[in-house]
Amino acid sequence: MTLQEAQAQPSADILLVEDEPDVRAAIAQTLRLADLTVRTFSNANSVTDHLDIDWPGIIVTDINLPGKSGLDLLADIQQVDRELPVILITGHGDISMAVNAIRSGAYDFIEKPFSNDVIVDVVNRALEKRRLTLENRNLRMELQAYNAPGPRILGNTHNMHHLRQMLAQVASTAADILIQGETGTGKELVARYIHEHSPRRNGKFVAINCGAVPESIMESEIFGHEKGAFTDAKAQRIGKLEHANGGTLFLDEIESMPMAMQVRLLRVLEERKLERLGSNVLVDLDLRILAATKVDLRELANEGIFREDLYYRLNVVRVDIPPLRERKDDIPLLWQHFCLVASAQYKREVSPLSAERMHSLLNYEWPGNVRELRNLAERYVLMGESGSFEFERIITNESNPGFMTLPEQLDRFEKTLVEQALVRQKGSIKGTMADLGLPRKTLYDKMRKHGLEKQEYKDD
């Protein structure tokens, strides 16, 4: 099979590498009859092109292949992921070779000739091992994120996992970062997360909202000034840039910065030095700049409203925060978190939200994003459903049934029911089983289907 042919096929549970056409077809048919998805290859040349460290499948390969052997392929796969299961198909004379391969990291081997039941059983065990490996990796990553100091980035949806992975990659670097997201998505939270997970965590985190500072004092606010630099400059002032020395400066709503200030900021970014207003002395800076915007700076640069050279200087690394409407499956977890925080803050007991009410929240479009959800949770803790006009407005909001098909709505409703039971039972599997009237296996199957982890719902 060519690389182009393989890419045209859907993702597979198993990559099967076998050079004999009849054997390859027979094994593939056996696995497909067992409801498994198979992608076949006649040689090992392009197999690793379809792998990455998060790929959820396994590889079944003959040892004796034209060109690159099955053992060569095993070595290549271990460069991608040493924990990715590889099952070897061996002839009688290859058994000692296969045993040595297992010592080197292969999952198992099957000796020809083999029955259909044998290969299906070995493959299913390997797939289960792969599933557990990936679950454990994700759990370790989540635990590290939740146990680390500072703010937490909550969410179990794919785009939030991707966001955390990206932040883990860039936080420890020295690169300046542009954070883009709609109002209320949590841009400052992400900035603080980056700071707390960086080598600068012991330095200051200094935040300034460029849209909230009057233009007349912005230069002094950011760059500082000397005594007598202008009327009423009665003492020296250290600006935000200098105050953040050794740490991180967060410039929110960077699109609001006047053009003249953009020129000065660009020079500071390039030289890592500044001059206070009214001074000829350069001050060395050792800091990281995190800039945030709710608009497309590229479009503003095209319109001449934002300096193009500053845009490119800030956009070394760009972090995009998804709006809440694109991660609605995170709403129950976020709601629980915000309610617990508000309950502790206001010393109020909070009643769990019914599944029907939560379903209404899932259908709302959240123009104010996470901030709107947090504010609603606080009002709910303080006043309950009946006491909050805003809550009633959202609950009675007419959702557009065209957004989701009936199966999608049923699927989301099922997830909501399971999640709310986990919340009520504080992550107890036994309690959740009794609450929902489900056997243990069925509950675990539904939790796995919806990506729910009991640890998320335990009390801290």
C-alpha positions as CSV (number, residue, x, y, z in Angstrom):
1,M,0.0,0.0,0.0
2,T,1.3,3.5,-0.8
3,L,1.4,6.3,1.7
4,Q,-1.3,8.2,-0.3
5,E,-3.6,5.2,-0.2
6,A,-3.1,4.7,3.5
7,Q,-3.8,8.4,4.2
8,A,-7.1,8.1,2.3
9,Q,-8.3,5.4,4.7
10,P,-10.0,6.2,8.0
11,S,-8.0,5.9,11.3
12,A,-7.5,2.3,12.4
13,D,-7.2,0.3,15.6
14,I,-4.5,-1.9,14.0
15,L,-1.8,-1.4,11.4
16,L,-1.2,-4.8,9.8
17,V,2.1,-5.4,8.0
18,E,2.3,-8.6,5.9
19,D,3.9,-9.1,2.5
20,E,2.0,-12.2,1.5
21,P,-1.3,-10.9,-0.1
22,D,-3.4,-13.9,0.8
23,V,-2.2,-14.0,4.4
24,R,-2.7,-10.3,4.7
25,A,-6.2,-10.4,3.4
26,A,-7.1,-13.4,5.7
27,I,-5.8,-11.7,8.8
28,A,-7.5,-8.4,8.0
29,Q,-10.8,-10.1,7.4
30,T,-10.6,-12.0,10.7
31,L,-9.9,-8.7,12.6
32,R,-12.7,-6.9,10.8
33,L,-15.2,-9.6,11.6
34,A,-14.2,-9.0,15.2
35,D,-15.4,-5.3,14.8
36,L,-11.8,-4.0,14.6
37,T,-10.6,-1.4,12.1
38,V,-7.5,-2.5,10.1
39,R,-5.1,-0.7,7.8
40,T,-2.9,-3.0,5.8
41,F,0.6,-2.6,4.4
42,S,2.7,-4.9,2.2
43,N,6.0,-3.5,3.6
44,A,7.3,-1.5,6.6
45,N,8.5,1.5,4.7
46,S,5.8,4.0,5.5
47,V,4.2,2.6,8.7
48,T,5.7,5.0,11.1
49,D,4.4,8.0,9.1
50,H,1.0,7.1,10.6
51,L,2.1,7.0,14.3
52,D,2.5,9.5,17.0
53,I,2.8,9.3,20.8
54,D,-1.0,9.7,21.3
55,W,-2.1,7.2,18.6
56,P,-4.6,4.8,20.2
57,G,-3.9,1.6,18.2
58,I,-1.4,-1.2,17.9
59,I,0.8,-2.8,15.2
60,V,0.8,-6.4,14.0
61,T,3.7,-7.2,11.7
62,D,5.4,-10.2,10.2
63,I,9.1,-10.5,11.1
64,N,10.2,-11.5,7.6
65,L,9.4,-8.6,5.2
66,P,11.1,-7.4,2.0
67,G,13.5,-4.6,2.7
68,K,13.0,-3.4,6.3
69,S,12.2,-6.3,8.6
70,G,9.6,-6.5,11.3
71,L,12.4,-6.1,13.9
72,D,13.7,-3.0,12.1
73,L,10.1,-1.7,12.2
74,L,9.9,-2.4,16.0
75,A,13.1,-0.3,16.5
76,D,11.6,2.5,14.5
77,I,8.3,2.4,16.4
78,Q,10.1,2.5,19.8
79,Q,11.6,5.8,18.6
80,V,8.1,7.2,18.4
81,D,6.7,5.6,21.5
82,R,8.4,2.8,23.5
83,E,5.0,1.8,25.0
84,L,3.2,1.3,21.7
85,P,2.3,-2.5,21.5
86,V,3.8,-4.4,18.6
87,I,2.7,-8.0,17.9
88,L,5.1,-10.1,15.8
89,I,4.0,-12.8,13.4
90,T,6.7,-15.5,13.3
91,G,7.5,-18.6,11.4
92,H,8.8,-21.7,13.3
93,G,12.4,-20.7,12.8
94,D,11.8,-17.2,14.1
95,I,10.7,-18.0,17.7
96,S,14.0,-17.4,19.4
97,M,14.3,-14.1,17.5
98,A,10.8,-13.1,18.6
99,V,11.6,-14.0,22.3
100,N,14.6,-11.7,22.1
101,A,12.4,-9.0,20.5
102,I,9.9,-9.2,23.4
103,R,12.9,-8.7,25.8
104,S,13.6,-5.6,23.7
105,G,10.0,-4.3,24.0
106,A,7.7,-6.1,21.7
107,Y,4.3,-6.9,23.2
108,D,3.8,-10.5,22.1
109,F,4.4,-12.9,19.1
110,I,2.1,-15.3,17.3
111,E,3.5,-18.4,15.6
112,K,2.3,-19.5,12.2
113,P,-0.1,-21.2,11.7
114,F,-2.5,-19.7,14.2
115,S,-6.2,-19.8,14.7
116,N,-8.6,-16.8,14.3
117,D,-9.4,-16.9,18.1
118,V,-5.7,-16.6,19.0
119,I,-5.0,-13.5,17.0
120,V,-8.2,-11.8,18.0
121,D,-7.5,-12.5,21.7
122,V,-3.9,-11.2,21.5
123,V,-4.9,-8.1,19.6
124,N,-7.7,-7.2,22.0
125,R,-5.4,-7.6,25.0
126,A,-2.8,-5.3,23.2
127,L,-5.5,-2.7,22.5
128,E,-6.6,-2.8,26.1
129,K,-3.0,-2.3,27.2
130,R,-2.7,0.7,24.8
131,R,-5.9,2.2,26.1
132,L,-4.7,2.0,29.7
133,T,-1.3,3.4,28.8
134,L,-2.9,6.5,27.3
135,E,-5.4,6.9,30.1
136,N,-2.5,6.7,32.7
137,R,-0.5,9.3,30.7
138,N,-3.4,11.7,30.6
139,L,-4.1,11.1,34.3
140,R,-0.5,11.8,35.2
141,M,-0.6,15.0,33.1
142,E,-3.8,16.1,34.8
143,L,-2.5,15.4,38.3
144,Q,0.6,17.4,37.6
145,A,-1.4,20.3,36.3
146,Y,-3.9,20.2,39.3
147,N,-1.2,19.7,41.9
148,A,1.1,22.4,40.6
149,P,1.0,25.8,42.3
150,G,-0.9,28.7,40.8
151,P,-4.0,28.7,38.6
152,R,-5.4,25.6,37.0
153,I,-6.6,25.3,33.4
154,L,-9.8,23.2,33.8
155,G,-11.4,21.2,31.1
156,N,-11.5,17.6,29.7
157,T,-12.4,18.4,26.0
158,H,-9.9,17.7,23.3
159,N,-9.1,21.4,22.6
160,M,-8.4,22.0,26.3
161,H,-6.1,19.0,26.5
162,H,-4.3,20.5,23.4
163,L,-4.1,23.9,25.1
164,R,-2.5,22.4,28.2
165,Q,0.0,20.4,26.1
166,M,0.9,23.6,24.2
167,L,1.3,25.6,27.5
168,A,3.5,22.8,28.9
169,Q,5.7,23.1,25.8
170,V,6.1,26.9,25.8
171,A,5.9,27.8,29.5
172,S,9.5,26.9,30.3
173,T,10.9,28.8,27.3
174,A,12.0,32.4,27.2
175,A,9.7,33.2,24.2
176,D,7.3,36.1,24.3
177,I,3.7,34.9,23.7
178,L,0.6,36.3,22.1
179,I,-2.6,35.1,23.8
180,Q,-5.7,35.4,21.7
181,G,-9.3,34.7,22.9
182,E,-12.7,36.2,23.1
183,T,-13.8,38.3,26.1
184,G,-14.2,36.1,29.1
185,T,-12.3,33.1,27.9
186,G,-9.5,33.5,30.6
187,K,-6.6,35.2,28.9
188,E,-5.1,36.5,32.2
189,L,-5.6,33.1,33.8
190,V,-3.6,31.5,31.0
191,A,-0.9,34.2,31.4
192,R,-0.7,33.5,35.1
193,Y,-0.5,29.8,34.4
194,I,2.4,30.4,32.0
195,H,4.2,32.5,34.6
196,E,3.7,30.0,37.4
197,H,5.0,27.1,35.3
198,S,8.1,29.0,34.0
199,P,11.6,29.6,35.5
200,R,10.4,33.1,36.3
201,R,7.8,31.9,38.8
202,N,9.7,33.4,41.7
203,G,9.7,36.8,40.0
204,K,6.8,39.3,39.8
205,F,3.8,38.8,37.6
206,V,2.8,42.4,36.6
207,A,-0.5,42.9,34.7
208,I,-1.7,46.0,33.0
209,N,-4.8,46.5,30.9
210,C,-3.9,48.8,28.0
211,G,-7.5,49.6,27.3
212,A,-8.1,50.8,30.9
213,V,-5.1,53.3,31.1
214,P,-5.7,56.8,29.8
215,E,-3.5,57.6,26.9
216,S,-2.2,60.7,28.6
217,I,-0.5,58.7,31.3
218,M,0.2,55.4,29.5
219,E,3.9,56.2,28.7
220,S,4.6,57.0,32.3
221,E,2.6,54.0,33.5
222,I,4.5,51.5,31.3
223,F,8.0,53.1,30.9
224,G,8.2,55.2,34.0
225,H,9.6,58.8,34.4
226,E,12.2,60.8,36.1
227,K,11.5,63.6,38.6
228,G,10.7,66.8,36.7
229,A,10.2,65.0,33.4
230,F,6.9,66.9,33.0
231,T,4.5,69.1,35.0
232,D,3.5,67.3,38.2
233,A,6.3,64.7,37.9
234,K,7.4,65.4,41.5
235,A,9.2,62.1,42.0
236,Q,10.8,59.4,40.0
237,R,8.3,56.6,38.9
238,I,9.2,53.1,38.1
239,G,7.1,51.9,35.2
240,K,5.5,48.5,34.8
241,L,8.2,47.2,32.5
242,E,10.9,47.9,35.0
243,H,8.8,46.8,37.9
244,A,8.4,43.4,36.2
245,N,12.2,43.0,35.8
246,G,13.1,39.4,36.5
247,G,9.5,38.2,36.1
248,T,6.6,38.5,33.6
249,L,4.7,41.5,32.2
250,F,1.2,40.8,31.0
251,L,-0.2,43.4,28.6
252,D,-3.9,42.8,28.2
253,E,-5.9,44.4,25.3
254,I,-2.7,45.1,23.5
255,E,-4.7,46.3,20.5
256,S,-5.7,49.4,22.6
257,M,-2.1,50.6,22.9
258,P,-1.6,53.9,21.1
259,M,0.7,53.8,18.0
260,A,3.4,55.9,19.6
261,M,3.6,53.5,22.6
262,Q,3.7,50.6,20.1
263,V,7.0,52.0,18.7
264,R,8.6,52.3,22.1
265,L,7.4,48.8,23.1
266,L,8.9,47.3,20.0
267,R,12.2,48.8,20.8
268,V,12.1,47.4,24.3
269,L,11.2,43.9,23.0
270,E,14.1,44.0,20.6
271,E,16.8,45.5,22.8
272,R,15.5,44.5,26.3
273,K,16.4,48.0,27.5
274,L,14.4,51.1,28.3
275,E,14.7,54.8,29.0
276,R,12.4,56.3,31.6
277,L,10.7,59.5,30.4
278,G,13.1,62.4,31.0
279,S,16.2,60.1,31.3
280,N,19.1,59.3,29.0
281,V,20.1,56.3,31.0
282,L,19.3,52.8,29.6
283,V,17.9,50.3,32.1
284,D,18.6,46.6,31.3
285,L,15.6,44.4,31.4
286,D,15.2,40.7,32.0
287,L,11.6,39.9,31.6
288,R,9.1,38.0,29.5
289,I,6.2,39.8,27.7
290,L,2.8,38.1,27.5
291,A,0.4,40.1,25.3
292,A,-3.3,39.3,25.0
293,T,-5.9,40.4,22.5
294,K,-9.6,39.7,21.8
295,V,-9.3,40.7,18.1
296,D,-7.2,39.6,15.1
297,L,-4.1,41.7,15.3
298,R,-3.2,40.6,11.7
299,E,-6.3,42.3,10.4
300,L,-5.6,45.5,12.5
301,A,-2.1,45.5,11.1
302,N,-3.5,45.3,7.5
303,E,-5.7,48.2,8.3
304,G,-2.8,50.3,9.7
305,I,-4.3,50.4,13.2
306,F,-1.6,48.1,14.7
307,R,2.1,48.1,13.8
308,E,2.9,45.2,11.6
309,D,6.5,44.9,13.0
310,L,5.2,44.7,16.5
311,Y,2.6,42.1,15.6
312,Y,5.4,39.9,14.1
313,R,7.6,40.5,17.2
314,L,4.8,39.5,19.6
315,N,3.6,36.6,17.5
316,V,6.6,34.4,18.1
317,V,4.3,31.9,19.9
318,R,0.5,32.3,19.7
319,V,-1.9,30.6,22.1
320,D,-5.5,30.5,21.1
321,I,-8.1,30.0,23.8
322,P,-11.3,28.3,22.6
323,P,-14.6,30.0,23.4
324,L,-16.9,28.2,25.8
325,R,-19.4,27.4,23.0
326,E,-16.7,25.2,21.4
327,R,-16.1,23.3,24.6
328,K,-19.5,22.8,26.1
329,D,-18.8,19.4,27.5
330,D,-16.6,21.2,30.0
331,I,-19.6,23.2,31.4
332,P,-20.6,20.7,34.2
333,L,-17.0,20.5,35.5
334,L,-16.6,24.3,35.4
335,W,-20.0,24.8,37.0
336,Q,-19.1,22.5,39.8
337,H,-15.8,24.2,40.4
338,F,-17.2,27.7,40.4
339,C,-20.1,26.7,42.7
340,L,-17.6,25.2,45.2
341,V,-15.4,28.3,45.1
342,A,-18.5,30.6,45.6
343,S,-19.8,28.3,48.4
344,A,-16.5,28.6,50.3
345,Q,-16.3,32.3,49.6
346,Y,-19.8,33.2,50.7
347,K,-20.2,30.4,53.3
348,R,-23.3,29.2,51.6
349,E,-24.5,25.6,51.0
350,V,-25.1,24.9,47.4
351,S,-27.7,22.5,46.0
352,P,-26.6,20.4,43.0
353,L,-28.1,21.5,39.7
354,S,-30.7,19.1,38.2
355,A,-29.8,17.3,35.0
356,E,-32.6,19.1,33.2
357,R,-31.2,22.5,34.3
358,M,-27.7,21.5,33.3
359,H,-28.9,20.4,29.9
360,S,-30.3,24.0,29.4
361,L,-26.9,25.4,30.3
362,L,-25.3,23.1,27.7
363,N,-27.6,24.5,25.0
364,Y,-26.8,28.1,25.8
365,E,-24.3,29.9,23.6
366,W,-22.4,31.8,26.3
367,P,-21.4,35.0,24.6
368,G,-19.6,36.0,27.8
369,N,-17.7,32.7,27.9
370,V,-16.3,31.3,31.1
371,R,-16.6,34.6,32.9
372,E,-20.4,34.6,32.3
373,L,-20.6,31.0,33.6
374,R,-18.6,31.9,36.7
375,N,-20.8,34.9,37.4
376,L,-23.9,32.8,37.0
377,A,-22.6,30.2,39.4
378,E,-21.9,32.8,42.0
379,R,-25.4,34.2,41.7
380,Y,-26.9,30.7,41.9
381,V,-25.0,30.1,45.1
382,L,-26.2,33.4,46.6
383,M,-29.8,33.4,45.3
384,G,-30.7,30.1,43.9
385,E,-32.6,29.6,40.6
386,S,-35.6,31.6,41.5
387,G,-33.6,34.6,42.9
388,S,-31.5,35.1,39.8
389,F,-33.2,36.7,36.8
390,E,-30.1,36.0,34.7
391,F,-30.3,32.3,35.6
392,E,-33.9,32.1,34.6
393,R,-33.2,33.9,31.3
394,I,-30.6,31.3,30.4
395,I,-32.7,28.4,31.6
396,T,-35.7,29.5,29.5
397,N,-33.6,30.5,26.5
398,E,-35.0,28.8,23.3
399,S,-32.2,26.7,22.0
400,N,-31.9,26.0,18.3
401,P,-32.5,22.3,17.8
402,G,-30.6,22.6,14.5
403,F,-27.3,22.8,16.3
404,M,-27.3,19.2,17.3
405,T,-28.9,16.0,15.9
406,L,-31.2,14.0,18.2
407,P,-28.5,11.3,18.8
408,E,-26.1,14.1,19.7
409,Q,-28.6,15.6,22.1
410,L,-29.3,12.2,23.7
411,D,-25.6,11.6,24.0
412,R,-24.9,14.9,25.7
413,F,-27.9,14.4,28.0
414,E,-26.6,10.9,29.0
415,K,-23.2,12.5,29.8
416,T,-24.9,15.2,31.9
417,L,-26.8,12.6,33.9
418,V,-23.6,10.6,34.7
419,E,-21.6,13.7,35.5
420,Q,-24.2,15.0,37.8
421,A,-24.3,11.7,39.6
422,L,-20.5,11.8,40.0
423,V,-20.8,15.3,41.4
424,R,-23.5,14.2,44.0
425,Q,-21.5,11.2,45.0
426,K,-18.2,13.1,45.1
427,G,-16.5,10.7,42.7
428,S,-17.6,7.5,44.5
429,I,-18.1,4.8,41.9
430,K,-20.2,2.7,44.3
431,G,-22.5,5.6,45.1
432,T,-22.8,6.6,41.5
433,M,-23.8,3.0,40.5
434,A,-26.6,3.1,43.1
435,D,-27.6,6.6,42.1
436,L,-28.0,5.7,38.4
437,G,-29.0,2.1,38.9
438,L,-26.2,0.9,36.7
439,P,-23.8,-2.1,37.1
440,R,-20.1,-1.3,37.5
441,K,-19.1,-2.3,34.0
442,T,-21.9,-0.2,32.3
443,L,-21.0,2.8,34.4
444,Y,-17.3,2.5,33.5
445,D,-18.1,2.0,29.9
446,K,-20.2,5.2,29.9
447,M,-17.5,7.2,31.8
448,R,-14.9,6.0,29.3
449,K,-17.2,6.9,26.4
450,H,-17.7,10.5,27.7
451,G,-14.2,11.0,29.0
452,L,-15.2,11.3,32.6
453,E,-12.6,10.6,35.4
454,K,-13.8,10.0,39.0
455,Q,-10.8,12.0,40.3
456,E,-12.4,15.2,38.9
457,Y,-15.3,15.0,41.3
458,K,-13.6,14.1,44.5
459,D,-13.3,16.8,47.2
460,D,-9.8,18.4,47.5
